[in-house]
Amino acid sequence: MKKITKNILEYTVLFEPAEEGGYIVTVPALDGCATQGETIEEAVRNIKEAISGVIAVMEEEGLEIPREKTETFFTKIAVSYPVLTA
């Protein structure tokens, strides 16, 4: 009898407000993995589905599934730059 196990993967996900409303969602560790949603909740559901789809295609094609390093994170960095005034 075969034993079924589940593998839990975690990825950093970027939510950006869309100009027309809602959110655009991307997964930097998975090239091309993106979706959108009108609400955060919808965007979360959609990106989970998109991630699962990308992983399924990668498995079918025999590609290695990217594992995100636990040290990966996003932050904002402020920089100053000169502004020319008349």
Order of alpha helices (4+ residues) and beta strands (2+ residues): beta-beta-beta-alpha
